[in-house]
Amino acid sequence: MKSVKTLPEFAAISELEINAALDAYDDAMEEEHSSCGGCEASEENPTNPVVAEVFRLITAYTDRMNELVVLEKEQNKEISESFLADLLSFEAEAPIERIAFDFVADAVFDEGEDEE
């Protein structure tokens, strides 16, 4: 995960600013969804650069996590709890990295709960 970093222009953005951008994006998607009678939201590439960077980081973290899981399975045939703990203990350097990684970690935990 350490190889995934935010672009320099986003490193100093505060958590408050990031969450405000994400909230505005969610509101816009909700409004679009309700205005078209429940159709799928059409904006896959957000115009807000902060939201776009969060999405980029989420994709990069997910891709990197998938790569590491595949390598672990190839080497050990199963995923150990310590491997998952190490994987999810990533320390982000910037607020935007932490927020993006939290989305990925939450998805991992939600998926694990669905399997039980």
C-alpha positions in Angstrom: 0.0 0.0 0.0 2.9 2.3 0.6 3.4 2.6 -3.1 0.0 4.3 -3.5 0.3 8.1 -2.8 -1.9 11.1 -3.4 -0.9 13.7 -5.9 1.0 16.5 -4.3 -1.7 19.1 -4.8 -4.1 17.1 -2.6 -1.7 16.2 0.2 -2.5 19.3 2.4 -6.2 19.3 1.9 -8.0 19.0 5.3 -10.3 16.2 6.2 -13.1 18.8 6.5 -12.6 20.0 2.9 -12.5 16.4 1.6 -15.6 15.4 3.5 -17.4 18.5 2.2 -16.5 17.6 -1.4 -17.7 14.0 -0.9 -20.9 15.2 0.7 -21.6 17.6 -2.1 -20.9 14.8 -4.6 -23.3 12.4 -2.7 -26.0 15.1 -2.6 -25.6 15.7 -6.4 -25.8 11.9 -7.1 -28.8 11.6 -4.8 -30.6 14.5 -6.5 -29.8 13.1 -10.0 -31.0 9.7 -8.9 -34.3 11.0 -7.5 -34.9 13.4 -10.5 -34.8 10.6 -13.0 -37.2 8.4 -11.1 -34.7 5.9 -9.6 -32.4 5.4 -12.6 -28.7 4.7 -12.2 -26.5 7.7 -11.5 -24.7 8.6 -14.6 -21.6 10.5 -13.3 -18.8 8.0 -13.1 -16.1 10.6 -13.5 -16.7 13.3 -10.9 -15.9 16.9 -11.9 -14.7 17.9 -8.5 -10.9 17.2 -8.5 -10.9 16.3 -4.8 -13.6 13.6 -5.3 -11.8 12.4 -8.4 -8.6 12.0 -6.4 -10.5 10.0 -3.7 -11.9 7.8 -6.4 -8.4 7.3 -7.9 -6.9 6.4 -4.6 -9.7 4.0 -3.8 -9.1 2.2 -7.1 -5.4 2.2 -6.6 -5.7 0.8 -3.0 -8.2 -1.8 -4.2 -6.0 -2.9 -7.1 -2.9 -3.1 -4.8 -4.8 -5.0 -2.2 -6.0 -7.5 -4.8 -2.4 -8.0 -6.1 -1.1 -8.6 -2.5 -3.9 -11.1 -1.8 -3.2 -13.0 -5.1 0.5 -13.2 -4.2 -0.3 -14.4 -0.7 -2.6 -17.1 -2.0 0.0 -18.2 -4.5 2.6 -18.5 -1.7 0.5 -19.8 1.2 -2.7 -21.2 -0.4 -4.8 -19.3 2.2 -5.0 -15.9 3.7 -3.9 -15.7 7.3 -5.4 -13.3 9.8 -2.0 -11.7 10.4 -1.7 -11.0 6.7 -5.1 -9.2 6.7 -4.2 -7.3 9.9 -1.0 -6.1 8.3 -2.7 -5.2 5.1 -5.4 -3.2 6.9 -2.9 -1.4 9.3 -1.7 0.9 6.6 -0.7 4.4 7.9 -1.7 7.1 5.5 0.5 10.2 5.2 -2.3 12.6 4.1 -5.9 13.0 5.1 -7.1 12.2 1.6 -5.2 8.9 1.7 -6.7 7.9 5.0 -10.2 8.7 3.9 -9.8 6.7 0.7 -8.2 3.8 2.5 -11.0 3.8 5.1 -13.5 3.3 2.2 -11.5 0.3 1.1 -11.1 -1.1 4.6 -14.8 -0.6 5.3 -15.7 -2.5 2.0 -13.4 -5.4 3.1 -15.1 -5.6 6.5 -18.6 -5.4 4.9 -17.8 -8.1 2.5 -16.5 -10.3 5.3 -19.7 -9.8 7.2 -21.7 -10.7 4.1 -19.9 -14.1 3.8 -20.8 -15.2 7.4 
